[in-house]
Amino acid sequence: MGNILTKQFYRQRKDFEDSCAGRDAGLTFPEGVRCSTDIAYADDGIKAHMLDIYRPEDSQEKILPVIINVHGGGLIIGNKEFNRYFCALLCKKGFLVYSIEYRLIPDCLIYDQLADVFMAMDYIKERLAADGGDSSHVYMAGDSGGACLITYANAIQNSTNIARAANVTPSGLRINALGLISGMFYTSRFDKIGLFLPKYLYGRDYKKTSFAKYVNPENRELLNSLAPVWLVTSHNDFLRRYTTDFEKALTRAEREHELVDFPKNKKLTHAFSVFEPFLPESSAVIDMMVEYLRKF
C-alpha cells in the first residue's frame, strides 16, 4: 500500500507540473516588478533549496517591509513558480517578497520541510539589509499546505517545547504576523487527508512521539505561540471547514486574528487568490491581507 501511495504522490507531482504551462500561458506577469530567480539559500546542491526575490521597480522607499511566501500543494506537490504572479502582486503593494522552495513529501518528513523553511529564513535574515528589507516588519504568507507549514514554523519559533518535539532549530528572524490562505491546518482527521497523509508527514510511529499532541493545530500551547493571524477562505473552498474550525480555536484561545470568508461563487475555489490571482476577488484578498499585516 505504501509503495502505491508513494507512486501516486509522484504521479500527482508530475501532473501538477505538466499543468502549470497551460495555466501560465493565460497569465501576464505584472509590470513594475523585478524578479531574481533560483537563488540558493543552502550550499548543498539540493534543487529545492532555492528562493526567488521580488522587488518593486518604482518604489520611493529605501527600506521595504518584507513578506516571505511559502507555496501550497498539500506538502506533496507545488512549487514557487506557481506563486510567481501572486508574489508579484504582493510586491506591487510595496513589499520586498521572498518566495521559497522546500522539499516535498514523500522525499522527506514535515520536520525536514520546517528545517528548509528555517534555513531559508536564516539566509534571508543575513541578506535582508543589503536587499533593502526592513527587519522590523517581516511577515509570512502561505496557501494550503504552505499555510500549514508556516503556522507550525511560527509556533516553533516561539515555543522551545514545540521546537524540541519537532527536533528542529528555528530561525531567529522575527515574524510580525501571518497571512493564511485556505490553510491545510488539519492533517490527522478522519477524512481523505488524515487517512493517508500523517505517516508520510510525521513518520509511521508518530503517535508515540513527543510531537504527537501538536499534530492537532488546536493544541493550546501551539495557538498561544502564534503571531497575529489573518485567514481567508470561501464557501467553495473544499477545505473551508479547516479554516473556520481553526478560527474558532483561535477565538477560544483569545488570540489576535481576523477571518474573511467569501460567499458562494463557483470561481472562488480553494486558494483562488493564488490559483487565479487576477480575479477582482483575488485583488481584494491581497488588499485585505496587506492591510492587516501592516498593523503589526
C-alpha positions as YAML, in Angstrom:
chain: A
units: angstrom
residues:
- id: 1
  name: MET
  ca: [0.00, 0.00, 0.00]
- id: 2
  name: GLY
  ca: [2.84, 2.36, 0.88]
- id: 3
  name: ASN
  ca: [4.55, 1.90, -2.50]
- id: 4
  name: ILE
  ca: [1.26, 2.52, -4.29]
- id: 5
  name: LEU
  ca: [0.71, 5.79, -2.42]
- id: 6
  name: THR
  ca: [4.30, 6.89, -2.96]
- id: 7
  name: LYS
  ca: [3.93, 6.34, -6.71]
- id: 8
  name: GLN
  ca: [0.67, 8.26, -6.58]
- id: 9
  name: PHE
  ca: [2.41, 11.21, -4.91]
- id: 10
  name: TYR
  ca: [5.00, 11.34, -7.67]
- id: 11
  name: ARG
  ca: [2.31, 11.00, -10.34]
- id: 12
  name: GLN
  ca: [0.38, 13.90, -8.80]
- id: 13
  name: ARG
  ca: [3.54, 15.97, -8.73]
- id: 14
  name: LYS
  ca: [4.26, 15.32, -12.42]
- id: 15
  name: ASP
  ca: [0.64, 16.01, -13.41]
- id: 16
  name: PHE
  ca: [0.74, 19.28, -11.49]
- id: 17
  name: GLU
  ca: [3.99, 20.39, -13.11]
- id: 18
  name: ASP
  ca: [2.67, 19.48, -16.57]
- id: 19
  name: SER
  ca: [-0.48, 21.54, -15.95]
- id: 20
  name: CYS
  ca: [1.44, 24.66, -14.94]
- id: 21
  name: ALA
  ca: [2.49, 25.50, -18.50]
- id: 22
  name: GLY
  ca: [-1.10, 25.68, -19.71]
- id: 23
  name: ARG
  ca: [-2.20, 27.77, -16.75]
- id: 24
  name: ASP
  ca: [0.72, 30.21, -17.07]
- id: 25
  name: ALA
  ca: [0.09, 30.70, -20.80]
- id: 26
  name: GLY
  ca: [-3.04, 32.64, -19.91]
- id: 27
  name: LEU
  ca: [-1.38, 34.93, -17.37]
- id: 28
  name: THR
  ca: [0.79, 38.03, -17.81]
- id: 29
  name: PHE
  ca: [3.49, 38.96, -15.36]
- id: 30
  name: PRO
  ca: [2.71, 42.37, -13.80]
- id: 31
  name: GLU
  ca: [4.73, 45.39, -14.84]
- id: 32
  name: GLY
  ca: [6.79, 47.28, -12.28]
- id: 33
  name: VAL
  ca: [8.22, 44.20, -10.58]
- id: 34
  name: ARG
  ca: [11.77, 42.89, -10.87]
- id: 35
  name: CYS
  ca: [12.24, 39.21, -10.07]
- id: 36
  name: SER
  ca: [15.50, 37.42, -9.31]
- id: 37
  name: THR
  ca: [15.05, 33.67, -9.56]
- id: 38
  name: ASP
  ca: [16.61, 30.44, -8.30]
- id: 39
  name: ILE
  ca: [18.89, 31.83, -5.63]
- id: 40
  name: ALA
  ca: [20.36, 29.06, -3.49]
- id: 41
  name: TYR
  ca: [19.69, 29.54, 0.22]
- id: 42
  name: ALA
  ca: [21.77, 26.49, 1.19]
- id: 43
  name: ASP
  ca: [25.13, 25.38, -0.16]
- id: 44
  name: ASP
  ca: [24.17, 21.74, -0.59]
- id: 45
  name: GLY
  ca: [23.22, 21.46, -4.26]
- id: 46
  name: ILE
  ca: [19.63, 20.45, -3.47]
- id: 47
  name: LYS
  ca: [17.33, 21.82, -6.17]
- id: 48
  name: ALA
  ca: [14.54, 22.52, -3.69]
- id: 49
  name: HIS
  ca: [16.75, 24.83, -1.62]
- id: 50
  name: MET
  ca: [16.11, 27.86, -3.82]
- id: 51
  name: LEU
  ca: [14.20, 31.11, -3.49]
- id: 52
  name: ASP
  ca: [13.05, 33.98, -5.69]
- id: 53
  name: ILE
  ca: [13.09, 37.68, -4.78]
- id: 54
  name: TYR
  ca: [10.53, 40.24, -5.97]
- id: 55
  name: ARG
  ca: [11.31, 43.97, -5.81]
- id: 56
  name: PRO
  ca: [9.05, 46.86, -6.82]
- id: 57
  name: GLU
  ca: [10.81, 48.88, -9.51]
- id: 58
  name: ASP
  ca: [9.14, 52.21, -8.83]
- id: 59
  name: SER
  ca: [9.19, 52.28, -5.02]
- id: 60
  name: GLN
  ca: [10.30, 55.55, -3.42]
- id: 61
  name: GLU
  ca: [11.02, 53.74, -0.16]
- id: 62
  name: LYS
  ca: [14.65, 52.86, 0.52]
- id: 63
  name: ILE
  ca: [13.66, 50.23, 3.08]
- id: 64
  name: LEU
  ca: [10.67, 47.98, 2.40]
- id: 65
  name: PRO
  ca: [8.53, 45.74, 4.61]
- id: 66
  name: VAL
  ca: [9.04, 42.05, 3.85]
- id: 67
  name: ILE
  ca: [6.75, 39.12, 3.03]
- id: 68
  name: ILE
  ca: [8.08, 35.57, 2.90]
- id: 69
  name: ASN
  ca: [5.78, 33.41, 0.78]
- id: 70
  name: VAL
  ca: [5.55, 29.62, 1.13]
- id: 71
  name: HIS
  ca: [3.69, 27.87, -1.68]
- id: 72
  name: GLY
  ca: [0.95, 25.31, -1.20]
- id: 73
  name: GLY
  ca: [0.23, 21.91, -2.68]
- id: 74
  name: GLY
  ca: [-0.66, 19.75, 0.29]
- id: 75
  name: LEU
  ca: [3.07, 19.46, 1.10]
- id: 76
  name: ILE
  ca: [3.36, 16.85, -1.68]
- id: 77
  name: ILE
  ca: [3.14, 18.98, -4.86]
- id: 78
  name: GLY
  ca: [3.60, 22.63, -5.82]
- id: 79
  name: ASN
  ca: [6.50, 24.97, -6.48]
- id: 80
  name: LYS
  ca: [7.45, 28.59, -6.04]
- id: 81
  name: GLU
  ca: [6.93, 29.27, -9.76]
- id: 82
  name: PHE
  ca: [3.20, 28.61, -9.42]
- id: 83
  name: ASN
  ca: [3.01, 31.51, -6.93]
- id: 84
  name: ARG
  ca: [5.00, 33.98, -9.02]
- id: 85
  name: TYR
  ca: [2.00, 36.08, -10.12]
- id: 86
  name: PHE
  ca: [0.61, 36.18, -6.58]
- id: 87
  name: CYS
  ca: [4.04, 37.21, -5.25]
- id: 88
  name: ALA
  ca: [4.42, 39.89, -7.91]
- id: 89
  name: LEU
  ca: [1.06, 41.39, -6.95]
- id: 90
  name: LEU
  ca: [2.09, 41.38, -3.29]
- id: 91
  name: CYS
  ca: [5.30, 43.11, -4.30]
- id: 92
  name: LYS
  ca: [3.37, 45.86, -6.12]
- id: 93
  name: LYS
  ca: [1.78, 46.74, -2.76]
- id: 94
  name: GLY
  ca: [5.19, 47.95, -1.62]
- id: 95
  name: PHE
  ca: [6.82, 44.82, -0.25]
- id: 96
  name: LEU
  ca: [10.10, 43.05, -0.75]
- id: 97
  name: VAL
  ca: [8.88, 39.48, -1.34]
- id: 98
  name: TYR
  ca: [10.85, 36.27, -0.93]
- id: 99
  name: SER
  ca: [9.27, 33.11, -2.33]
- id: 100
  name: ILE
  ca: [10.87, 29.93, -1.04]
- id: 101
  name: GLU
  ca: [11.06, 26.37, -2.31]
- id: 102
  name: TYR
  ca: [11.24, 23.36, 0.01]
- id: 103
  name: ARG
  ca: [11.44, 19.58, -0.26]
- id: 104
  name: LEU
  ca: [8.20, 17.67, -0.73]
- id: 105
  name: ILE
  ca: [6.59, 14.58, 0.75]
- id: 106
  name: PRO
  ca: [7.42, 11.67, 0.35]
- id: 107
  name: ASP
  ca: [11.07, 12.66, -0.17]
- id: 108
  name: CYS
  ca: [11.20, 13.87, 3.43]
- id: 109
  name: LEU
  ca: [9.07, 14.44, 6.55]
- id: 110
  name: ILE
  ca: [7.41, 17.68, 7.64]
- id: 111
  name: TYR
  ca: [10.26, 18.25, 10.11]
- id: 112
  name: ASP
  ca: [12.65, 18.41, 7.14]
- id: 113
  name: GLN
  ca: [10.32, 20.84, 5.40]
- id: 114
  name: LEU
  ca: [10.32, 23.02, 8.52]
- id: 115
  name: ALA
  ca: [14.12, 22.85, 8.58]
- id: 116
  name: ASP
  ca: [14.11, 24.03, 4.94]
- id: 117
  name: VAL
  ca: [11.87, 26.97, 5.82]
- id: 118
  name: PHE
  ca: [14.14, 27.94, 8.70]
- id: 119
  name: MET
  ca: [17.27, 27.66, 6.53]
- id: 120
  name: ALA
  ca: [15.65, 29.98, 4.01]
- id: 121
  name: MET
  ca: [14.63, 32.40, 6.74]
- id: 122
  name: ASP
  ca: [18.16, 32.49, 8.17]
- id: 123
  name: TYR
  ca: [19.54, 33.14, 4.70]
- id: 124
  name: ILE
  ca: [17.03, 35.96, 4.21]
- id: 125
  name: LYS
  ca: [17.93, 37.41, 7.60]
- id: 126
  name: GLU
  ca: [21.59, 37.65, 6.59]
- id: 127
  name: ARG
  ca: [20.91, 39.46, 3.32]
- id: 128
  name: LEU
  ca: [17.87, 41.49, 4.33]
- id: 129
  name: ALA
  ca: [19.67, 44.80, 4.90]
- id: 130
  name: ALA
  ca: [21.56, 44.54, 1.60]
- id: 131
  name: ASP
  ca: [18.27, 43.83, -0.21]
- id: 132
  name: GLY
  ca: [16.63, 46.89, 1.34]
- id: 133
  name: GLY
  ca: [14.30, 44.96, 3.62]
- id: 134
  name: ASP
  ca: [13.05, 46.16, 6.98]
- id: 135
  name: SER
  ca: [13.89, 43.50, 9.58]
- id: 136
  name: SER
  ca: [11.37, 45.03, 12.00]
- id: 137
  name: HIS
  ca: [8.49, 44.44, 9.59]
- id: 138
  name: VAL
  ca: [8.66, 40.84, 8.37]
- id: 139
  name: TYR
  ca: [5.57, 38.77, 7.60]
- id: 140
  name: MET
  ca: [4.82, 35.31, 6.23]
- id: 141
  name: ALA
  ca: [2.07, 34.30, 3.81]
- id: 142
  name: GLY
  ca: [1.16, 30.82, 2.64]
- id: 143
  name: ASP
  ca: [-1.65, 28.94, 0.94]
- id: 144
  name: SER
  ca: [-2.99, 25.45, 1.64]
- id: 145
  name: GLY
  ca: [-0.08, 23.24, 2.72]
- id: 146
  name: GLY
  ca: [2.16, 26.31, 2.82]
- id: 147
  name: ALA
  ca: [-0.21, 27.91, 5.32]
- id: 148
  name: CYS
  ca: [0.06, 24.78, 7.47]
- id: 149
  name: LEU
  ca: [3.84, 24.87, 7.24]
- id: 150
  name: ILE
  ca: [4.24, 28.50, 8.30]
- id: 151
  name: THR
  ca: [1.74, 28.03, 11.12]
- id: 152
  name: TYR
  ca: [3.95, 25.32, 12.62]
- id: 153
  name: ALA
  ca: [7.14, 27.20, 11.79]
- id: 154
  name: ASN
  ca: [5.93, 30.28, 13.63]
- id: 155
  name: ALA
  ca: [4.78, 28.25, 16.64]
- id: 156
  name: ILE
  ca: [8.16, 26.51, 16.78]
- id: 157
  name: GLN
  ca: [9.90, 29.88, 16.73]
- id: 158
  name: ASN
  ca: [8.00, 30.95, 19.83]
- id: 159
  name: SER
  ca: [7.93, 27.68, 21.79]
- id: 160
  name: THR
  ca: [11.01, 25.79, 22.90]
- id: 161
  name: ASN
  ca: [8.80, 22.80, 23.75]
- id: 162
  name: ILE
  ca: [7.41, 22.51, 20.22]
- id: 163
  name: ALA
  ca: [10.86, 23.10, 18.70]
- id: 164
  name: ARG
  ca: [12.28, 20.32, 20.87]
- id: 165
  name: ALA
  ca: [9.45, 17.96, 19.95]
- id: 166
  name: ALA
  ca: [10.00, 18.63, 16.24]
- id: 167
  name: ASN
  ca: [13.77, 18.39, 16.69]
- id: 168
  name: VAL
  ca: [14.41, 21.44, 14.53]
- id: 169
  name: THR
  ca: [16.31, 24.65, 15.20]
- id: 170
  name: PRO
  ca: [14.10, 27.68, 14.48]
- id: 171
  name: SER
  ca: [15.22, 30.77, 12.63]
- id: 172
  name: GLY
  ca: [15.97, 33.91, 14.57]
- id: 173
  name: LEU
  ca: [14.16, 36.08, 12.02]
- id: 174
  name: ARG
  ca: [11.19, 37.54, 13.88]
- id: 175
  name: ILE
  ca: [7.80, 37.29, 12.17]
- id: 176
  name: ASN
  ca: [5.26, 40.02, 12.97]
- id: 177
  name: ALA
  ca: [2.11, 38.40, 11.54]
- id: 178
  name: LEU
  ca: [0.86, 35.59, 9.30]
- id: 179
  name: GLY
  ca: [-1.39, 35.56, 6.23]
- id: 180
  name: LEU
  ca: [-3.01, 32.12, 5.87]
- id: 181
  name: ILE
  ca: [-4.92, 31.34, 2.66]
- id: 182
  name: SER
  ca: [-7.17, 28.24, 2.60]
- id: 183
  name: GLY
  ca: [-4.91, 26.56, 5.13]
- id: 184
  name: MET
  ca: [-4.48, 22.79, 5.31]
- id: 185
  name: PHE
  ca: [-4.34, 23.01, 9.11]
- id: 186
  name: TYR
  ca: [-5.70, 19.57, 9.99]
- id: 187
  name: THR
  ca: [-3.68, 16.56, 8.85]
- id: 188
  name: SER
  ca: [-4.97, 13.73, 11.06]
- id: 189
  name: ARG
  ca: [-8.76, 13.95, 10.84]
- id: 190
  name: PHE
  ca: [-10.87, 11.04, 9.62]
- id: 191
  name: ASP
  ca: [-11.02, 12.38, 6.07]
- id: 192
  name: LYS
  ca: [-9.20, 12.00, 2.74]
- id: 193
  name: ILE
  ca: [-6.17, 13.83, 4.08]
- id: 194
  name: GLY
  ca: [-5.99, 12.37, 7.55]
- id: 195
  name: LEU
  ca: [-6.49, 8.77, 6.46]
- id: 196
  name: PHE
  ca: [-3.25, 8.51, 4.47]
- id: 197
  name: LEU
  ca: [-1.02, 11.56, 4.95]
- id: 198
  name: PRO
  ca: [0.05, 11.56, 8.65]
- id: 199
  name: LYS
  ca: [2.59, 8.73, 8.49]
- id: 200
  name: TYR
  ca: [4.20, 10.38, 5.46]
- id: 201
  name: LEU
  ca: [4.32, 13.74, 7.22]
- id: 202
  name: TYR
  ca: [5.32, 12.72, 10.73]
- id: 203
  name: GLY
  ca: [6.66, 9.16, 10.40]
- id: 204
  name: ARG
  ca: [4.99, 5.80, 10.81]
- id: 205
  name: ASP
  ca: [5.10, 5.78, 14.64]
- id: 206
  name: TYR
  ca: [4.41, 9.47, 15.14]
- id: 207
  name: LYS
  ca: [1.66, 8.83, 17.72]
- id: 208
  name: LYS
  ca: [4.36, 7.62, 20.13]
- id: 209
  name: THR
  ca: [6.48, 10.76, 19.72]
- id: 210
  name: SER
  ca: [6.51, 13.95, 21.78]
- id: 211
  name: PHE
  ca: [5.27, 15.85, 18.72]
- id: 212
  name: ALA
  ca: [2.03, 13.84, 18.54]
- id: 213
  name: LYS
  ca: [-0.01, 16.29, 20.62]
- id: 214
  name: TYR
  ca: [0.97, 19.15, 18.32]
- id: 215
  name: VAL
  ca: [-0.36, 17.39, 15.22]
- id: 216
  name: ASN
  ca: [-3.68, 18.83, 16.36]
- id: 217
  name: PRO
  ca: [-3.37, 22.55, 15.49]
- id: 218
  name: GLU
  ca: [-5.87, 23.38, 18.23]
- id: 219
  name: ASN
  ca: [-3.28, 22.49, 20.86]
- id: 220
  name: ARG
  ca: [-3.37, 25.45, 23.26]
- id: 221
  name: GLU
  ca: [0.41, 25.77, 23.53]
- id: 222
  name: LEU
  ca: [0.66, 25.93, 19.75]
- id: 223
  name: LEU
  ca: [-2.09, 28.55, 19.48]
- id: 224
  name: ASN
  ca: [-0.51, 30.66, 22.20]
- id: 225
  name: SER
  ca: [2.78, 30.65, 20.29]
- id: 226
  name: LEU
  ca: [1.40, 32.25, 17.14]
- id: 227
  name: ALA
  ca: [1.84, 35.79, 15.89]
- id: 228
  name: PRO
  ca: [-1.32, 37.64, 14.79]
- id: 229
  name: VAL
  ca: [-3.13, 35.67, 12.09]
- id: 230
  name: TRP
  ca: [-5.15, 36.73, 9.04]
- id: 231
  name: LEU
  ca: [-7.22, 33.94, 7.47]
- id: 232
  name: VAL
  ca: [-9.21, 33.71, 4.27]
- id: 233
  name: THR
  ca: [-11.43, 31.02, 2.79]
- id: 234
  name: SER
  ca: [-14.57, 30.80, 0.65]
- id: 235
  name: HIS
  ca: [-17.74, 28.75, 0.59]
- id: 236
  name: ASN
  ca: [-16.47, 26.90, -2.49]
- id: 237
  name: ASP
  ca: [-13.14, 26.07, -0.84]
- id: 238
  name: PHE
  ca: [-13.03, 22.31, -0.28]
- id: 239
  name: LEU
  ca: [-11.00, 22.96, 2.89]
- id: 240
  name: ARG
  ca: [-13.24, 25.76, 4.16]
- id: 241
  name: ARG
  ca: [-14.09, 23.80, 7.32]
- id: 242
  name: TYR
  ca: [-10.39, 23.67, 8.19]
- id: 243
  name: THR
  ca: [-10.15, 27.45, 8.23]
- id: 244
  name: THR
  ca: [-13.41, 28.06, 10.08]
- id: 245
  name: ASP
  ca: [-12.57, 25.44, 12.73]
- id: 246
  name: PHE
  ca: [-9.08, 26.84, 13.18]
- id: 247
  name: GLU
  ca: [-10.53, 30.33, 13.52]
- id: 248
  name: LYS
  ca: [-12.85, 29.10, 16.27]
- id: 249
  name: ALA
  ca: [-9.85, 27.62, 18.07]
- id: 250
  name: LEU
  ca: [-8.02, 30.96, 17.82]
- id: 251
  name: THR
  ca: [-11.12, 32.67, 19.24]
- id: 252
  name: ARG
  ca: [-11.32, 30.25, 22.18]
- id: 253
  name: ALA
  ca: [-7.64, 30.86, 22.88]
- id: 254
  name: GLU
  ca: [-8.23, 34.63, 22.66]
- id: 255
  name: ARG
  ca: [-5.54, 35.03, 20.03]
- id: 256
  name: GLU
  ca: [-5.36, 38.08, 17.77]
- id: 257
  name: HIS
  ca: [-6.74, 37.17, 14.33]
- id: 258
  name: GLU
  ca: [-9.14, 38.10, 11.55]
- id: 259
  name: LEU
  ca: [-11.19, 35.87, 9.24]
- id: 260
  name: VAL
  ca: [-12.51, 36.68, 5.76]
- id: 261
  name: ASP
  ca: [-14.99, 34.14, 4.35]
- id: 262
  name: PHE
  ca: [-16.14, 34.78, 0.77]
- id: 263
  name: PRO
  ca: [-19.73, 33.78, -0.15]
- id: 264
  name: LYS
  ca: [-20.71, 31.07, -2.62]
- id: 265
  name: ASN
  ca: [-19.20, 31.64, -6.03]
- id: 266
  name: LYS
  ca: [-18.00, 28.81, -8.26]
- id: 267
  name: LYS
  ca: [-14.98, 30.87, -9.31]
- id: 268
  name: LEU
  ca: [-13.78, 31.26, -5.73]
- id: 269
  name: THR
  ca: [-12.42, 27.80, -5.07]
- id: 270
  name: HIS
  ca: [-9.54, 26.60, -2.91]
- id: 271
  name: ALA
  ca: [-6.79, 29.25, -2.59]
- id: 272
  name: PHE
  ca: [-8.32, 31.16, -5.50]
- id: 273
  name: SER
  ca: [-6.17, 34.24, -4.92]
- id: 274
  name: VAL
  ca: [-3.08, 32.16, -5.78]
- id: 275
  name: PHE
  ca: [-4.62, 29.96, -8.49]
- id: 276
  name: GLU
  ca: [-6.42, 32.88, -10.16]
- id: 277
  name: PRO
  ca: [-4.53, 35.96, -8.94]
- id: 278
  name: PHE
  ca: [-6.09, 38.44, -11.36]
- id: 279
  name: LEU
  ca: [-9.71, 37.97, -10.28]
- id: 280
  name: PRO
  ca: [-11.24, 41.07, -8.65]
- id: 281
  name: GLU
  ca: [-11.80, 39.00, -5.51]
- id: 282
  name: SER
  ca: [-8.13, 37.98, -5.56]
- id: 283
  name: SER
  ca: [-7.15, 41.64, -5.62]
- id: 284
  name: ALA
  ca: [-9.45, 42.14, -2.63]
- id: 285
  name: VAL
  ca: [-7.74, 39.29, -0.78]
- id: 286
  name: ILE
  ca: [-4.32, 40.83, -1.35]
- id: 287
  name: ASP
  ca: [-5.52, 44.28, -0.28]
- id: 288
  name: MET
  ca: [-7.17, 42.97, 2.91]
- id: 289
  name: MET
  ca: [-4.24, 40.76, 3.85]
- id: 290
  name: VAL
  ca: [-1.70, 43.52, 3.30]
- id: 291
  name: GLU
  ca: [-3.80, 45.97, 5.34]
- id: 292
  name: TYR
  ca: [-3.94, 43.51, 8.22]
- id: 293
  name: LEU
  ca: [-0.24, 42.62, 8.13]
- id: 294
  name: ARG
  ca: [0.81, 46.26, 8.13]
- id: 295
  name: LYS
  ca: [-0.82, 46.74, 11.53]
- id: 296
  name: PHE
  ca: [1.90, 44.69, 13.18]
...
